[in-house]
Amino acid sequence: MPAITTLITPAENRFFRLSEQARRSTTLQQISGLLREHVTVKVDSDFLLDTVRNLIMHDHAAWLTACSHEWQLLASLPYVINPSNNRRQWQHCELCHKPVRYEYHVQNKHDQRELIVGSECVKKFMNAETRYLMVITTEDNFYAVAQYQDLTAQVPVVPAIMFKQPWLPKLPETHQAQARAVRQTTSQTVTTYLKHRTKILPLTALKPTLKTYDDLVQLEADTIKAEEVAEAEKVIVAQQHARATAQQVAQADEQDLRQSQAYRQYLRQLAGIIVQRPTRVVAKQTFDQVKAPSLKRPLVNSYQFSLMVIEYAQTGQIQVRRLAMLDRKFVTDLNQLTRQLDQRQTTRFYDDVYNSCWGWNYHHSADQLADWQRLLGTRWAAKLTLAWFQQAAQLTTPATIEAWLKGHAEPELLKQLTKRLAERPQLTGIARTRLKRSELREFCHRELAASPDMTTFIQRFDQAYQLSAPKQALTQETLAYYYIAKHSVGDHQAALAQLKMLLTD
């Protein structure tokens, strides 16, 4: 068999460009410019890129099929036979430009454009339905196309029964013979109707086969659905097996990693970035500054991390399922820690709004202002202002506060603050359950000078923080040492060194 040298002939080029709807709905659209500039496209054309060549070779047959369905014989004048024997007086086929004595008139279904096409081009470019009508129209009944259109207007499934390929491809083998009988019977009935000029549609003759066809279509749909369900179950089983196998292979290393301090610290740092919901650019820049655990393959790169940031901002969780190369346990751990951290920070924000306005007694207005400025810098305070805080702080009873909030707070803020007000009718402060070093320093800076004695100093800490029992006791002892040291005029460092020596003994 000789090798193919011409990929698109001039006739095919013309056919493709005239079939507007099919061209727009297929990959043929990708070479529209090429078709306009080059009438013929060959395998070795110097203007042809490898990717375009591969596209043409792969989709050429599909393009012809799609375009063929866009054309039909013209019902009012399906064909004309030129009476002259002189070829010079014959019309030319508008696809291949050869003179033709038998002029077949085809019409575009979408824009009603009409073409004169020769019998060879009808056979080459038109679909099976058009070729079938061409034969009957030429040999038996000039009005067959019009009759066929009248029939299909009443029974639209006739073309599918007679010509669709593949036809009922998922129908069980046990019903294939029945399907062939439906097609054969329908074709015989329609052909008999078309071979003679008549206005009486064969609806009665077609009715039994149409009923059988409907049953076969439903049976095929049920079969397809059952196969999809079975395939989905197989996919789930395969995924579960793959996950189980992967977990068994890497279990020891994963356990060591997940239990390591470096891994937990890495998760906390990443979660701290994510809950701030930065832009993609900022997320990448911040990520590059985080020290990752030393592994053969990084747990996540900056691009993947930026997708996590965007996904969490949009959905409130981290899954990134399309990034299959990621360790799913790492994603799960990060998602869990991030959501926990987000919940804690969200709760802390509403607690701090309440405390800074009504729960805490500030010794200096500058400290209260500093807390408000800090809160305004968070993502939860996007719709709040300094004036809002100042007005809220002027209110002194739960009833007046709630009434004011109804007109000055977003629904979630209203809900959270109302809940806290209901739990604390005396407007007492909400104690924090976590303590950072920076917060401990800030507490000492604000409360040391305002506390008349060490007992008051520690009591104020207990009002502001309620940690776990061991941490609370340790912090209280630390504050006691701090208070004594700050009120002493001696050498603190020397005394501390001597204390360490005594404790060591």
N, C-alpha and C positions, 0 to 999 in steps of 0.2 A: 504494500500500500504506500503510495507516494506521500512524502511529508507535507504537512500543511504549510503553505507559504503566505497565503493571504488570510488575514484575520477578519477583516471587514471589507466586503465588496462594495462598489458604488451603489448597487441596488439595496443592499442591507443598510448602508449609510442613510440613504434616502428614506427607507422604511422606518428606521429608528427615529430620525428627526421629525418625521410626520406624525409619529405616535406619541403625542405630547403627554398624555396622562400616564401611560406606561413608563415613559422615560423619567417622569418626575417621581414615580413611586418605586423605582428600582435603582440599583447601583449604576445603571446606564447614565444617570444624571452626572456622575463623576467625570464622564468623558464627553460631555456636550460640546465643550470648546474644541476638543480634538476632532470631533466629527465635522464641525463647521470649517475647520482649517484644512482638513485632509480628507479628500474623497475616498481614497483607498488606504487601508492600513495593513501593512505587511509585517511578518515576523521580524524581518531585519531592517525595518524602517529606522533611519537614524534619529528621528524625532521621538521615538517610542522609549519611554522609561521601562525598566524591568518590572516595576510594580504595576504599571498600567498594562503591560503585556500579559502578566499573570492574571490580572483582573479580567481582561477580555477573554482569555482562553478558558477561564473558570466559569464565567457568567454568560457567555455568548448564547448558549442554547436557551438559558432562562430568559434572556432579553427577547429572543425571537418569540418564545411562547407567550410572554406577557404582552408584547405588542400585537400579536395575532388576535388576541381577544378584544382588541380595541376597534376592530373593523368588521363590517358585515356587508353582504350584498345589498344593493339598493333595491328596495321592494318594487318601486315604480318602474324601474328599467334595469333589471339585473344584468342583461347582456345584450349586445348588438352584433350582428354579423355583417361585416362590410361586404357589399354586393360586388365590389370590383375585384378582378383577378390581378390587378396591377398593385404590387407591393408598395409602390411609391404613393399610392392614394390611401394606404392604410394608416390608422392612428398608431402612435407609438405608446408602448407601455410606460407609465409614469414612474416605474421603479427601475426597470432594466434598460429602458429607452429603445427596445427592439420593436420593429413594426409588427402589429398583431391584427389578424383578421377577426378573431373572436375577441370582442372587447367586453371584459367583465367590469361592471361598474360597482365599486365598493364605496362604502360611506363610513366615516368615523362616527362612532356612537356618541362621542362627547361634543365635538364641534361641528358635526355634519359636513365636514370636508369630503368632497367626492374625488375619486381617482379612477382612471381607466387602467386596468391591469390585465395583462395577458394570462392565458390559462396556466402557463408554466409558473408564473409568479404567484398566481392564486394557490397553486399546489405547494409552492415553496414557503410562502409567507403567511397564508391564512390558516386559521385553525380547522380542526376536523369538522366542526359544525358548518363552516362556510364552504368547505370542499364538498361536503355531502349535499348541500343545497345547490351548489354549482352543477353537479351531475344531474340531479333531478330536474332543475330548471332547464338545462340544455337539452336533455333527452326526452323529458316527459311533459312538464307543465311550466310554462313561462311564468305563471303566477304563484309558483310554489313558495317563493320567499315571503310574499304578502300573506299567504295562508299560514305559513309557519309562524310569522310574527303574531297573527291573530290567535293562534293556538297557544303560544308561549305567554301571551298576555293573560290568558285565562288560566294556564297551568304552567307557572314559572319553573317547576322542577323538571320539566321535560328535557331541556338541554343537559342538565346534570346527569339524568338517568342515561341518556344516550351517548354523551361524549366525555364526561369528566374523567380525568386520569390523574392520579390513581383513584379508582372508584371504590368506596367503602373498604379502604385498605385494612382496617382493624376489625372487619367483620369476621366472626369465628368461621373456621374452615367448614364446619357442619352446615353453614348457611350460604356458602359460596355458590353452590349450584342454583339455589333459589334466586340469588342475586343475578346470576347470568340469565336465568329465565325471565326475570323482570326486565332486564335490558333488552333481551331479544324480542319479547312480546311488545314492549313499548316501541322499539324501532320498527317492527313490522306494522304496527297499527298506524304510526305516524307516517311511514313511507307510503302505505296504501292511501292514506288521506291526502298526501301531497302530490301523488302522481296524477290526480284528476282535479280539474278545476271545480271547486265547491265552496259553499259558505257554511256548510254544516260541520261543526267541530265534532271530533270523535270522543266526546267527553264520556259517554256511557261505556264505550269500549275500553277506555283508559282507566276507569274508576277502580276495578279490582287490582290492577297492577300498581296504581298509585297508593292504595291502602297497604299493599304488601311492602312497597318501597318505604313508606312512613314507618312501618314496623321494623324494617331492617335498619333504617337510620337510627331509631331509638335503641335497638340492640347494639349497634356499633358504639353509640354514645355511652351506653352502660359498660361495655367492654373496655373502652378507653378509660373511663373513670375508675374501674376496678384495677386496671393496670397501673394507673397513676398512684392509687392508694397503695398497691403492693410495692411499687417502686419507691414510694416515699418511705414505707416501712423498711425496705431493704437499705435505703440510704441511712436511716436512723440507726439501724443495727450496725451497719458498717462503720458509721461515725463513732458509735459507742465502743465498738471493738478496737478501733484505731486509737481512741483516747485511752482505753484501758491498757493497751499494749505500750503506748508511749509512756504512760504513768509508771508502769512496772519497770521499764528500761531505765528511766531517769529518776526513780524514786529516791534512792540514797543521796544523790547529789542535790536534788531539789530540797530534801529535808534539811540537809546541812546549810544550804543557802538560805532557805526561808527562816531558819532559826537563828541566823547570824545577826549580830548587831549592825553590821554594815548594810545588810539588806533592809532591815527595818528602818534604819536611818535614811536610806535612799528613798524608800517609799514615803516616809514622812515629808522629806524635802519636795518630792514631786507632788504629793497631795497638797502641800502648802502653796505651790504655784497654781495648781489647777483650780482650787477653790476661789482664787482671786479673779478667775475668768479673764486673763489678759488677752490681748490681741495675739494673732498667730506669730507675728514678728517678735513681739516681746517674749512670748512663750519660748521660742527657739533661743533667744539670747539668754534668758534666765536659765534654761535647761543646760546650756553649754557651760555654765558656771558651777553646776552640781557635780560632785565627785561620785562616780558610779562604782559599784563593786567590781573587783578585778575578776573578769570572766573571759573565757575563750571567745564568746560571742556576746555583745552587749544585749542587755535586756530590752532596750528600746533606744531608737535614735531620735534626733531632733524633729525630723519630719513626722514620724509616728507619734511622738509626744504632742506635737502641735495639733494633730488630728484628734487626739484624746481631749485636749483642751477645748477644741471647738465642739466636739460631740457632747462633752459634759455640760458645756454652757447651753447647748440646745435641748438635751434630753434629761439632764440630771443624773446620768450614769455613764460608765465607760464600758464599752463592749468591743468596738472596732473589729467586728467579725470578719470584715473583708481583708484585714491584715493577718493572713493565716500564719505568717512566719513568727508572730509574737507568741511568747510563752503564755498560755491561757491562764495558768495559775497566777502568774505575775499580774496579768490584767485583772483577774478576780481580786487579788490582794489589794491592788492599787485602787480599784473601784470601791471596795469595802472601806478601806482606810480613808479615801477621799470623801465618801458620803458621811462617814462618821465625823471627820474633821469639819466638813461643811455644816453638819447638824449642830456640832458643838459651837462653831463660830456664829452660826445663825442665832442659836439660843443665847450665846454670850452678848451678841449685838442687842437683842431685845432687852436682856437683863440690864445691860449698861445704859440703854436709853432710859429705862425706868429708874435705875439707881442715880444716874447723873441729874435727872430732873426732880425726883422726889425721895428716893431711898437713902441717899447719902447726905451727910452734913459736911459741907466743905468749909475748911478753915479760911480759905482764900478764894475769892471769885476767879482768880487767874487759873487755879487748878480745875475748877468746873469748866471754864472756857476751853482749857486744853483738852479735857475729855470730850467736849462737844466737837472740837476741831478734828480730833482723832476719829470720832464716829462718822463725821461728814466725809472723811476720806475713804470710807469703805463702800463696797458695791451695794450694800443694803440701804444706804442713805441717799441714793441718787435723787430722790424727790424731796429730800428734806433740806432745810436751810438753818442758818444760825438763828435767824429770827424765830423760826418754829420752836427751837429748843428754849429760847429765852421766854417766849410766851407760855410754853408748857410749864416751865419752872415756876411761874408766878401763881399757878393754881395750887390749892392746898388741901382739897378734899377729893375723895374718889368720885363723888357725884359730879362736881364741877369739871373734874378732869375728863370723865367719860363723856359728858355732854359736849365738851370742847373737841374731843378727839373725833366725834362723829362727823364733825364738819371740817376737820383739818388733818385727817390721817387716811392713808390708803387702807383697803379692806384687811390685808394681812397684818399691818402694823396696828390697826384698831383691834383686831382679834387678839393679838399677842399682849398688848398693853392692858386691855380690858381683863384678860385672864389674870395677869399679875396683880392688878388692882383689886380684883375680887378675892384673891388669896391673901392680900395684905391690906385690910381696911385701915390699919394704923399707919400706912405708908412707910413700913419698915423696909430696910435694905434687903437685897437678895445676895446671899453669900456665894462667892465663887467656889468652885470645886477643883479648880486647877490653878497652879501658880507658876509663872515664869520668873526667871531671874530678873528680868527688866521690871516686872511688876513688883517684885519684892523691894528692889531699889527705890522704885517710885513711892511705894508705901512708906518706907523709912524716911524718905526725903520730905514727904508731906506730914507725917504724923509725929515724928520725933520731937520737933520743937513744940508741937501743940499738946503733947502728953505731959501732964505734971509729974508722973511717976512711971516706973516700969510696969506696974500692974495695969494701969490705964492703957499704956502703949500696947501691951499684949492683948488686952480685952478688945481694943479697937481692931486688931488683926483678926481675932476670932469672930468679930461681927462681919468683917469683910470677906473672910475665907473660911470654908469648912472642908478641909482636905481629909484624906484617910487618916485614921488615928495615928499610925506611926509617923506620917509626914507632918501632921499637925503638931505633934509633940516635938519633933525635931526642929521645926520652924520656930516654935515658941522658945525653945532653948537658944536657938541662934539669935532671936530677937533680944532675948535677955542679955546675952553676951554683948550684943551690939549696943544696947542701951547703956550698959555699964561702961563700955569702952568709950562711947561718945561723951559720957558725962565725967570721965576721968581726965585728970590733967597729966597723968603719967605717960610713960613710953609704952604705947599699945603693942608694938611689934615685939619688944623685949618681953613684956608680960605674956604675950601669946606664945612665944618660943618656950618660956619657962613652963607655961601651962601644958604644952604638948609633952614636955619632958616629964612632968608629974603624972600625966595621964598614961604615958608609955610605961612608967614604972608600975 
